[in-house]
């Protein structure tokens, strides 16, 4: 009886109904991915248990929240169309969400003033031939921001790592550095602005993990991202895929400057003006500390394999780290990452 019930549950989660919920989520487009990947390992146990209970709660919490709010997204689409036609000068724009990617009103901008407590920054030099820019971004209501890294290869061509919305200022700065040849989505979650960036640079190759390419069939990928460097990068970058984790991230190491480039390896928030984000970080024990939130550690489904990858990563003699979320690491970066991943 239990086996039959489990098969029915799994069939529903893997079926078209669940996929429709994923496509129409207005909380965050990544939330259903997390729930759907975690629900089965947690709910597969026979009989009552904490893990079984947690699996059911996580699944139906998502369903209960997402379904009623689908109508809100639909209702706001006309407003999105109208806002897009506002007569703003000098390239100013007002963005209220993005179709199929959840409502992101927090990233709306009028001129240079974001409607958020985290402003988009200009492209800033970080190391020789490496630049970064920070943009507003929210995940399940948390204001965590996201960061673009621009790498100039020895050929003079540019690689854009983890795309962000391209403001006029940021795009002009990128164009002044050289031709964009590669756009990289480094894991299954940092792809929200890939379509916008690919449209801005149609001649650039778009790279992403195989699982992301199955997920984002609307994007035209040119290459599968693995830990084997593309020929254009082979003399400039070393890559490592973190296995055993549902994030599916490939991290980059730039030997010339001893820089590690990652998205969701660790976070580094010393403060946050956003109440919910600040208390989320504080309750997780990572406010003012380089680490990975305890709630997100469930993403590591095979910790033994993941630990081996982290040990291989720590074998690189990096001295600075680019992170997607939080402050950049420039002092004692190697020790901070080692300590921040000690829980694994």
C-alpha positions as CSV (number, residue, x, y, z in Angstrom):
1,X,0.0,0.0,0.0
2,X,2.8,2.4,1.0
3,X,4.7,1.6,-2.2
4,X,1.6,2.3,-4.3
5,X,1.0,5.6,-2.6
6,X,4.6,6.6,-3.1
7,X,4.5,5.8,-6.8
8,X,1.4,8.0,-7.2
9,X,3.0,10.9,-5.4
10,X,6.2,10.6,-7.4
11,X,4.1,10.4,-10.6
12,X,2.3,13.6,-9.7
13,X,5.5,15.5,-8.9
14,X,7.2,14.4,-12.1
15,X,4.1,14.9,-14.2
16,X,2.7,17.8,-16.3
17,X,0.7,19.3,-13.4
18,X,3.8,19.8,-11.3
19,X,5.6,21.3,-14.3
20,X,2.8,23.8,-14.8
21,X,3.1,24.9,-11.2
22,X,6.8,25.4,-11.7
23,X,6.2,27.5,-14.8
24,X,3.7,29.8,-13.1
25,X,5.3,30.3,-9.7
26,X,5.2,33.9,-8.6
27,X,7.1,33.4,-5.4
28,X,10.3,32.6,-7.1
29,X,11.0,30.5,-10.2
30,X,13.6,28.5,-8.3
31,X,11.4,27.5,-5.4
32,X,9.6,24.6,-7.2
33,X,13.0,23.3,-8.3
34,X,14.2,23.1,-4.7
35,X,10.9,21.5,-3.5
36,X,10.7,19.0,-6.3
37,X,14.3,17.9,-5.9
38,X,14.1,17.6,-2.1
39,X,10.6,16.1,-1.8
40,X,11.4,12.5,-2.8
41,X,14.4,11.8,-0.7
42,X,12.6,13.3,2.3
43,X,9.2,11.5,1.7
44,X,10.4,8.1,0.5
45,X,10.5,6.5,3.9
46,X,7.8,4.0,4.8
47,X,5.8,4.7,7.8
48,X,5.6,7.9,9.9
49,X,8.9,9.7,10.4
50,X,10.2,13.2,10.7
51,X,11.6,13.1,7.2
52,X,8.4,11.8,5.7
53,X,6.5,14.6,7.5
54,X,9.0,17.2,6.3
55,X,8.7,16.0,2.7
56,X,4.9,16.3,2.7
57,X,5.0,19.7,4.4
58,X,7.5,21.1,1.9
59,X,5.5,19.8,-1.0
60,X,2.1,21.0,0.0
61,X,3.4,24.3,1.4
62,X,4.6,25.1,-2.1
63,X,1.4,24.0,-3.7
64,X,-0.7,25.9,-1.2
65,X,1.2,29.1,-1.8
66,X,1.8,29.0,-5.5
67,X,-1.6,28.1,-6.8
68,X,-3.6,30.9,-5.2
69,X,-1.0,33.5,-6.3
70,X,-0.9,32.5,-9.9
71,X,-3.9,34.8,-10.5
72,X,-1.9,37.7,-9.0
73,X,0.7,37.3,-11.7
74,X,-1.9,37.2,-14.4
75,X,-3.6,40.3,-13.0
76,X,-0.4,42.3,-13.0
77,X,0.6,41.5,-16.5
78,X,-1.4,44.4,-18.0
79,X,0.3,46.7,-15.5
80,X,3.7,45.4,-16.6
81,X,2.8,46.2,-20.3
82,X,1.6,49.7,-19.3
83,X,4.7,50.4,-17.2
84,X,7.0,49.4,-20.0
85,X,5.5,52.2,-22.1
86,X,6.2,54.9,-19.5
87,X,7.9,57.9,-21.3
88,X,11.1,57.8,-19.3
89,X,14.2,59.6,-20.6
90,X,17.9,58.7,-21.0
91,X,17.3,55.0,-21.2
92,X,15.4,54.9,-17.9
93,X,13.2,52.0,-17.4
94,X,10.5,50.6,-15.1
95,X,10.4,46.8,-14.8
96,X,7.7,45.0,-12.9
97,X,8.6,41.4,-13.0
98,X,9.4,39.2,-16.0
99,X,7.1,36.8,-17.8
100,X,7.6,33.2,-16.7
101,X,10.3,34.2,-14.2
102,X,8.2,35.4,-11.3
103,X,7.3,38.9,-10.2
104,X,10.5,40.9,-9.5
105,X,9.1,44.3,-8.6
106,X,12.0,44.7,-6.2
107,X,14.3,45.1,-9.2
108,X,12.2,47.9,-10.7
109,X,14.3,50.9,-11.5
110,X,13.4,54.5,-12.4
111,X,16.5,56.2,-13.7
112,X,19.5,55.3,-11.5
113,X,17.4,54.8,-8.3
114,X,16.3,51.2,-7.7
115,X,13.1,50.5,-5.9
116,X,15.1,48.3,-3.5
117,X,17.6,48.7,-0.7
118,X,20.3,47.3,-3.0
119,X,21.4,49.4,-5.9
120,X,23.0,48.2,-9.1
121,X,26.7,49.1,-9.2
122,X,28.9,50.1,-12.0
123,X,31.4,47.7,-13.4
124,X,34.3,47.7,-11.0
125,X,37.9,46.2,-11.4
126,X,38.6,43.4,-9.0
127,X,41.8,41.9,-10.3
128,X,43.9,42.1,-13.4
129,X,41.5,41.3,-16.3
130,X,38.6,40.7,-13.9
131,X,35.7,43.1,-13.2
132,X,32.4,42.7,-11.3
133,X,29.0,44.4,-11.1
134,X,26.3,43.9,-8.4
135,X,22.6,44.0,-9.2
136,X,19.4,43.8,-7.1
137,X,17.9,40.3,-6.9
138,X,15.5,38.5,-4.6
139,X,15.1,34.9,-3.7
140,X,11.8,33.8,-2.0
141,X,11.5,37.3,-0.6
142,X,15.2,37.6,0.6
143,X,17.2,40.5,-0.8
144,X,20.5,38.8,-1.6
145,X,21.6,40.5,-4.8
146,X,23.5,38.9,-7.6
147,X,26.9,39.6,-9.2
148,X,28.3,39.5,-12.7
149,X,31.9,38.7,-13.3
150,X,33.6,39.8,-16.5
151,X,36.9,38.0,-17.4
152,X,39.1,39.2,-20.2
153,X,40.8,36.1,-21.8
154,X,44.3,36.2,-23.2
155,X,42.8,36.4,-26.6
156,X,41.3,39.8,-25.7
157,X,37.7,38.3,-25.8
158,X,35.4,38.6,-22.8
159,X,33.6,35.9,-20.8
160,X,30.5,37.0,-18.8
161,X,30.0,34.8,-15.7
162,X,26.5,34.7,-14.1
163,X,24.5,37.3,-16.1
164,X,22.7,40.2,-14.5
165,X,20.3,42.9,-15.9
166,X,22.4,45.0,-18.2
167,X,22.1,48.7,-17.4
168,X,23.3,51.2,-20.1
169,X,26.3,52.0,-17.9
170,X,27.3,48.4,-17.3
171,X,26.9,47.4,-20.9
172,X,28.9,50.4,-22.1
173,X,31.7,49.5,-19.7
174,X,31.7,45.9,-21.0
175,X,31.8,47.0,-24.6
176,X,34.8,49.2,-23.9
177,X,36.7,46.2,-22.5
178,X,36.5,44.1,-25.7
179,X,34.2,41.8,-27.6
180,X,31.9,39.4,-25.6
181,X,32.6,35.9,-26.8
182,X,31.1,33.7,-24.0
183,X,28.2,33.9,-21.6
184,X,28.2,31.4,-18.7
185,X,25.4,30.2,-16.5
186,X,27.5,28.5,-13.9
187,X,24.7,26.5,-12.2
188,X,21.0,25.6,-12.3
189,X,20.0,28.8,-10.6
190,X,22.0,31.7,-12.1
191,X,20.2,31.9,-15.4
192,X,17.5,34.5,-14.8
193,X,19.1,37.2,-17.0
194,X,20.7,34.9,-19.6
195,X,18.1,35.6,-22.3
196,X,18.6,39.4,-21.9
197,X,22.4,39.1,-22.1
198,X,22.3,36.6,-25.0
199,X,20.1,39.0,-26.9
200,X,22.5,41.9,-26.2
201,X,25.4,39.8,-27.5
202,X,24.0,37.4,-30.2
203,X,27.4,36.4,-31.4
204,X,28.5,35.1,-28.0
205,X,28.4,31.4,-27.1
206,X,26.0,30.6,-24.3
207,X,27.2,27.9,-21.8
208,X,25.3,26.1,-19.1
209,X,25.1,22.7,-17.3
210,X,23.3,19.9,-19.1
211,X,20.5,19.9,-16.5
212,X,19.9,23.7,-17.0
213,X,19.7,23.2,-20.7
214,X,16.9,20.7,-20.1
215,X,15.2,23.1,-17.8
216,X,15.5,26.2,-19.9
217,X,14.5,24.9,-23.4
218,X,13.7,28.5,-24.3
219,X,17.4,29.4,-24.3
220,X,19.7,28.6,-27.2
221,X,22.7,27.1,-25.6
222,X,25.9,26.6,-27.6
223,X,27.9,24.4,-25.3
224,X,27.5,22.2,-22.2
225,X,29.4,23.6,-19.2
226,X,31.6,20.9,-17.5
227,X,34.9,20.9,-15.7
228,X,36.7,20.6,-19.0
229,X,37.6,24.2,-20.1
230,X,36.4,25.4,-23.5
231,X,39.4,25.8,-25.9
232,X,39.1,29.6,-25.6
233,X,39.6,29.4,-21.9
234,X,42.1,26.5,-21.6
235,X,45.1,28.7,-21.0
236,X,43.3,31.1,-18.7
237,X,40.9,29.2,-16.4
238,X,40.6,26.0,-14.5
239,X,37.2,24.6,-13.7
240,X,35.7,22.3,-11.1
241,X,32.1,21.0,-10.9
242,X,30.8,20.5,-7.3
243,X,29.2,17.1,-7.4
244,X,26.7,15.7,-4.9
245,X,24.8,19.0,-4.8
246,X,21.5,19.9,-6.6
247,X,22.9,23.3,-7.5
248,X,25.1,21.7,-10.1
249,X,27.7,24.6,-10.0
250,X,31.0,24.7,-11.8
251,X,33.4,27.0,-10.2
252,X,36.2,28.9,-12.0
253,X,39.8,29.5,-10.9
254,X,41.9,32.2,-12.6
255,X,45.5,31.2,-11.9
256,X,47.1,34.4,-13.2
257,X,45.4,36.4,-10.3
258,X,44.8,33.5,-7.9
259,X,41.1,34.4,-8.0
260,X,38.2,31.9,-7.4
261,X,35.0,32.8,-9.1
262,X,31.8,31.2,-7.7
263,X,28.1,31.9,-7.2
264,X,26.6,29.7,-4.6
265,X,29.6,28.3,-2.7
266,X,29.4,30.6,0.3
267,X,27.8,33.9,1.2
268,X,29.3,36.9,2.9
269,X,26.9,39.4,4.4
270,X,28.1,41.7,7.0
271,X,24.8,43.5,7.2
272,X,21.5,43.9,5.4
273,X,19.0,46.9,5.5
274,X,16.2,44.5,4.7
275,X,14.5,43.2,7.9
276,X,13.6,39.7,6.6
277,X,17.0,39.1,5.0
278,X,18.9,40.4,8.0
279,X,17.0,38.1,10.4
280,X,17.2,35.2,8.1
281,X,21.0,35.5,8.1
282,X,21.1,36.1,11.8
283,X,19.0,33.1,12.6
284,X,21.2,31.0,10.4
285,X,24.3,32.1,12.2
286,X,25.9,33.6,9.1
287,X,25.3,37.3,9.5
288,X,28.9,38.7,9.6
289,X,30.3,35.3,8.8
290,X,31.4,33.6,5.6
291,X,29.4,30.4,5.3
292,X,26.3,28.7,3.8
293,X,22.9,29.0,5.5
294,X,21.9,25.8,7.4
295,X,18.5,25.7,5.5
296,X,20.4,25.6,2.2
297,X,22.7,22.8,3.2
298,X,19.9,20.3,2.3
299,X,20.9,21.0,-1.3
300,X,24.0,18.8,-0.7
301,X,22.4,15.4,-1.2
302,X,25.7,13.4,-1.3
303,X,28.0,15.1,1.2
304,X,30.8,12.6,0.8
305,X,31.2,13.4,-3.0
306,X,30.7,17.1,-2.4
307,X,33.3,17.2,0.4
308,X,35.8,15.6,-2.0
309,X,35.1,18.4,-4.5
310,X,35.5,21.1,-1.9
311,X,38.9,19.6,-0.8
312,X,40.0,19.7,-4.5
313,X,38.8,23.3,-4.7
314,X,40.8,24.2,-1.5
315,X,43.9,22.7,-3.2
316,X,43.9,25.8,-5.5
317,X,46.0,28.6,-4.0
318,X,43.4,31.3,-4.4
319,X,43.8,34.5,-2.5
320,X,40.6,36.3,-3.4
321,X,37.0,35.1,-4.2
322,X,34.2,36.5,-6.3
323,X,30.8,35.6,-4.8
324,X,27.3,36.2,-6.2
325,X,25.7,37.0,-2.9
326,X,27.4,39.3,-0.3
327,X,30.7,41.0,-0.2
328,X,33.8,40.0,-2.2
329,X,36.6,38.2,-0.3
330,X,39.9,39.9,-0.6
331,X,41.6,39.2,2.7
332,X,42.3,35.7,4.0
333,X,39.9,34.4,1.4
334,X,41.3,30.8,1.3
335,X,41.0,30.5,5.1
336,X,37.5,32.0,5.1
337,X,36.2,29.6,2.5
338,X,37.8,26.6,4.3
339,X,36.2,27.6,7.5
340,X,32.9,28.5,5.8
341,X,32.7,25.0,4.3
342,X,33.9,23.2,7.4
343,X,30.3,22.0,8.1
344,X,30.3,19.8,5.0
